[in-house]
């Protein structure tokens, strides 16, 4: 029993020592934690104080800057208001001066327009007189032109009778070589046969020359030039057996050309001259 009691006493002493050591360690840890927390608190408060001081300095600087800007704005506004007052006065004076100049220009322009209108009226009067004179001259010119046309028509008629075809056709024409032989036997006129080729030079026949310009064998139509007395007369779009009559020579003798055949590029016919003309040419 005594041994057992001693054993339990020893165990209690051991437990008490362990508990004392644990308590001491716990107290040490708690003290360290408290110290650390106090350090953090003081450090945070210092930082907060530093931040507050910096922020307050920034706010103070902003207020000062704002005050300076407001002062500058007031000064600028006062200077601008003064300048605007002066500028507005100058502008008003310039506008009045410009308005006076414009009124002067308008008066000058109105005077020039009035002078131009008067000058135009005077010019129109002169033009009207000139037009009336021109109309009178035109009336006289029309009369002269009408008289000239009459003279031209008369001259053309004389030329037609002198070198153109006669109004009436001759009844003594030959449409074939046999009829031409019959006319020759009568002995009233001279007859010269010929053949003309398209594109060739003028062919002398008796005292004149003939030149074929165009031929249409299907329609029996042709165009030829008569060269007589240094003049060229065109007989245009004529038909077969149609007498082409003209006057030539100093005595204005009547000549007559008759074409009786047409081919692709040539025609054949004869020239009739007065009996007094005896010059002959080759066909």
C-alpha distance (Angstrom), angle and dihedral (degrees) to the residues before:
residue distance angle dihedral
X1 . . .
X2 3.74 . .
X3 3.80 91.2 .
X4 3.76 91.7 49.7
X5 3.79 91.8 50.9
X6 3.77 90.9 50.7
X7 3.74 91.5 49.5
X8 3.81 91.9 53.5
X9 3.81 91.3 47.3
X10 3.76 90.2 54.3
X11 3.81 91.0 50.6
X12 3.80 91.5 51.7
X13 3.78 90.9 49.5
X14 3.82 89.9 50.7
X15 3.83 91.8 48.2
X16 3.79 91.2 48.5
X17 3.81 91.7 51.2
X18 3.80 91.8 48.9
X19 3.77 91.9 47.9
X20 3.81 89.8 49.1
X21 3.78 91.0 51.3
X22 3.84 92.4 47.7
X23 3.77 91.1 48.2
X24 3.77 90.6 49.6
X25 3.83 91.6 49.4
X26 3.79 90.8 47.5
X27 3.77 91.4 51.0
X28 3.81 90.4 49.6
X29 3.81 91.6 50.7
X30 3.79 90.8 46.7
X31 3.77 91.2 50.4
X32 3.80 91.1 49.4
X33 3.82 90.7 49.3
X34 3.77 91.7 49.2
X35 3.78 91.3 49.3
X36 3.79 91.0 48.8
X37 3.80 91.5 48.6
X38 3.77 91.1 49.2
X39 3.78 89.6 50.2
X40 3.81 90.9 51.2
X41 3.79 91.2 47.5
X42 3.79 93.8 49.9
X43 3.81 91.5 43.7
X44 3.80 91.7 49.9
X45 3.78 91.4 47.7
X46 3.80 90.4 51.2
X47 3.80 90.8 50.1
X48 3.79 91.1 46.8
X49 3.77 90.5 49.7
X50 3.79 90.0 48.9
X51 3.80 90.8 48.8
X52 3.79 91.4 47.6
X53 3.78 91.3 50.1
X54 3.83 91.8 49.0
X55 3.79 91.6 46.4
X56 3.78 91.6 48.3
X57 3.82 89.6 49.7
X58 3.82 89.9 50.1
X59 3.78 91.5 48.4
X60 3.79 90.5 48.7
X61 3.84 90.4 49.6
X62 3.83 90.4 48.9
X63 3.79 91.2 50.7
X64 3.76 90.6 49.0
X65 3.80 91.3 48.0
X66 3.79 91.2 48.1
X67 3.78 90.8 50.4
X68 3.82 90.2 50.7
X69 3.83 92.3 48.0
X70 3.79 91.1 49.0
X71 3.78 90.3 49.7
X72 3.79 91.2 48.9
X73 3.81 90.5 48.4
X74 3.79 91.5 51.2
X75 3.80 90.4 50.5
X76 3.82 91.7 46.5
X77 3.80 91.9 47.7
X78 3.77 91.4 50.3
X79 3.83 91.2 48.7
X80 3.81 91.8 45.2
X81 3.80 92.0 48.2
X82 3.79 89.8 50.9
X83 3.80 91.8 46.3
X84 3.82 91.9 46.8
X85 3.74 90.2 51.7
X86 3.80 90.9 52.7
X87 3.84 92.8 42.6
X88 3.79 92.6 49.3
X89 3.78 90.2 51.7
X90 3.82 91.3 48.7
X91 3.79 90.4 46.6
X92 3.78 91.6 51.1
X93 3.78 90.7 50.5
X94 3.82 91.6 48.7
X95 3.80 91.6 48.8
X96 3.77 91.6 51.1
X97 3.80 90.9 47.8
X98 3.83 91.6 48.2
X99 3.82 91.4 47.6
X100 3.80 89.6 52.7
X101 3.83 90.3 50.1
X102 3.82 91.3 49.0
X103 3.79 91.7 49.8
X104 3.79 89.0 51.6
X105 3.81 91.3 49.1
X106 3.80 91.0 48.4
X107 3.78 91.2 52.1
X108 3.82 90.4 48.8
X109 3.81 91.6 47.8
X110 3.80 92.0 48.5
X111 3.82 89.4 51.2
X112 3.80 91.8 49.9
X113 3.82 91.8 47.7
X114 3.79 90.7 50.4
X115 3.82 91.1 49.2
X116 3.82 90.4 48.2
X117 3.81 91.4 49.2
X118 3.79 90.8 51.5
X119 3.81 90.9 46.9
X120 3.83 90.7 48.9
X121 3.78 90.9 51.0
X122 3.78 89.5 51.3
X123 3.82 90.7 47.4
X124 3.80 90.9 48.1
X125 3.78 89.5 54.0
X126 3.80 90.3 51.9
X127 3.82 91.1 45.4
X128 3.81 91.1 50.1
X129 3.79 89.4 53.0
X130 3.80 90.8 47.6
X131 3.81 91.0 48.2
X132 3.78 90.9 50.9
X133 3.80 89.4 50.5
X134 3.81 91.0 48.0
X135 3.80 90.6 49.2
X136 3.79 89.4 52.8
X137 3.79 89.7 49.2
X138 3.80 90.6 47.4
X139 3.79 90.4 52.1
X140 3.79 89.5 52.7
X141 3.81 90.2 44.3
X142 3.81 91.0 52.0
X143 3.79 89.4 52.9
X144 3.81 89.8 48.6
X145 3.82 90.7 47.6
X146 3.80 91.4 49.9
X147 3.80 89.7 50.3
X148 3.80 89.8 46.9
X149 3.81 91.0 50.8
X150 3.79 88.9 51.4
X151 3.78 90.3 50.3
X152 3.80 91.2 47.0
X153 3.79 91.5 49.9
X154 3.80 89.5 49.4
X155 3.79 91.0 47.8
X156 3.82 91.2 48.7
X157 3.76 89.9 51.0
X158 3.80 90.0 51.0
X159 3.82 90.4 47.8
X160 3.79 91.1 48.8
X161 3.75 89.8 52.2
X162 3.79 90.6 44.7
X163 3.81 101.8 46.0
X164 3.81 107.8 -5.1
X165 3.79 132.6 84.2
X166 3.80 118.1 -70.4
X167 3.77 120.0 -112.6
X168 3.76 91.9 -122.5
X169 3.78 123.3 54.8
X170 3.74 122.9 -126.8
X171 3.78 115.8 -106.0
X172 3.78 91.1 -154.2
X173 3.80 101.9 74.5
X174 3.77 130.7 126.8
X175 3.79 122.0 -132.9
X176 3.82 94.7 -177.0
X177 3.79 137.0 28.6
X178 3.83 89.9 -104.8
X179 3.80 90.9 57.0
X180 3.79 88.7 47.1
X181 3.82 90.1 54.6
X182 3.81 89.2 52.3
X183 3.81 90.5 53.0
X184 3.78 90.2 48.7
X185 3.82 90.2 53.7
X186 3.75 90.7 55.9
X187 3.76 88.7 62.2
X188 3.81 95.4 -149.8
X189 3.85 96.1 122.2
X190 3.77 142.5 7.9
X191 3.85 118.3 -103.1
X192 3.81 125.9 -159.1
X193 3.79 120.9 -171.1
X194 3.82 119.4 -148.1
X195 3.80 144.0 172.1
X196 3.82 119.4 -144.6
X197 3.81 124.8 -161.6
X198 3.80 124.2 -152.3
X199 3.81 112.5 -111.0
X200 3.81 94.9 18.1
X201 3.79 126.5 120.4
X202 3.79 121.1 -95.2
X203 3.84 112.7 -67.4
X204 3.85 117.2 -139.5
X205 3.79 112.1 -126.5
X206 3.85 115.8 177.3
X207 3.81 106.2 -47.2
X208 3.83 96.1 -22.7
X209 3.81 136.7 58.2
X210 3.80 129.1 -128.8
X211 3.83 129.0 -157.9
X212 3.82 126.2 -171.8
X213 3.84 111.1 -136.9
X214 3.80 102.6 172.3
X215 3.82 140.0 -4.0
X216 3.83 135.0 -168.9
X217 3.79 109.1 -168.6
X218 3.82 93.9 -175.9
X219 3.81 92.8 59.1
X220 3.84 95.1 29.7
X221 3.81 89.7 -124.7
X222 3.80 129.2 137.0
X223 3.82 144.3 168.4
X224 3.80 123.7 -142.4
X225 3.79 139.6 168.0
X226 3.81 123.2 -125.1
X227 3.82 112.3 -152.6
X228 3.81 110.6 -162.3
X229 3.81 134.2 145.7
X230 3.85 90.0 5.1
X231 3.81 91.1 -59.7
X232 3.79 131.8 109.3
X233 3.79 118.6 -140.5
X234 3.81 117.9 -172.9
X235 3.82 117.4 -142.0
X236 3.79 98.9 -160.7
X237 3.81 128.0 -162.9
X238 3.80 97.3 -10.2
X239 3.79 127.9 165.7
X240 3.78 136.9 -124.1
X241 3.86 114.5 -83.6
X242 3.83 89.9 14.0
X243 3.85 108.2 135.4
X244 3.81 112.9 -127.8
X245 3.81 105.3 -156.8
X246 3.79 128.9 -172.1
X247 3.80 140.7 155.5
X248 3.79 122.9 -119.9
X249 3.79 142.3 162.3
X250 3.79 131.2 46.3
X251 3.79 91.4 -67.0
X252 3.83 92.4 46.2
X253 3.78 94.7 -121.0
X254 3.82 118.8 -168.4
X255 3.82 115.0 -110.9
X256 3.79 125.2 -174.5
X257 3.81 131.4 -162.1
X258 3.82 121.8 -163.5
X259 3.81 125.0 -176.6
X260 3.81 114.3 -159.2
X261 3.84 103.5 173.2
X262 3.79 134.9 36.6
X263 3.81 127.0 -167.8
X264 3.81 135.5 172.0
X265 3.79 95.9 -73.6
X266 3.81 106.8 -0.5
X267 3.79 145.4 50.2
X268 3.81 133.4 -157.3
X269 3.77 128.9 -152.8
X270 3.78 143.7 116.1
X271 3.79 143.1 -94.8
X272 3.81 120.0 -132.2
X273 3.84 118.9 -154.9
X274 3.79 134.7 173.1
X275 3.79 116.4 -84.2
X276 3.79 91.2 -110.4
X277 3.83 89.6 67.0
X278 3.81 107.0 82.6
X279 3.83 101.7 165.0
X280 3.83 110.7 119.4
X281 3.80 131.4 -167.8
X282 3.76 134.8 -162.5
X283 3.79 118.6 -97.7
